Amino acid sequence: MFSHMMVGSNDIARSKKFYDATFAVMGGKPGIQDPKGRLIYMHNGTMFLVTPPIDGNPATHGNGCTIGFAMTPEQADAWHQAGVDNGGEAIEDAPGVREGNGMKLYLAYLRDPDGNKLCALHRVTD
């Protein structure tokens, strides 16, 4: 069902700095840029792309949209710090465990430099 995820950016160089740093924490490689100016990140059989909008209008983030990445709590902490250090914004509560509806999750949230909401998630099993 899932093949890829793509977000828009108004500054590809700024986005590359942010995503190269945050994906490195998960073992990802730096993004490659295709002839159309898109950044392409491939990891564990998935693909994440960052693109200038093809319609020529400014990129905007989706209100109510969140993109989640699976990782360990240690990776989530490092990911969160790498994001803040590379142009991202810490949002919501500090990284940590959240419990509710019979679930225990370790979560960390960021906005990328273009305002896209990102989440690091680890399902805690006792």
Secondary structure, DSSP 8 states (H G I E B T S, - for coil): ---EEEEE-S-HHHHHHHHHHHHHTTT----EE-TTS-EEEEETTEEEEEE--TTSS-----TT--EEEE--HHHHHHHHHHHHHTT-EE-SS-SEEEEETTEEEEEEEEE-TT--EEEEEEE---
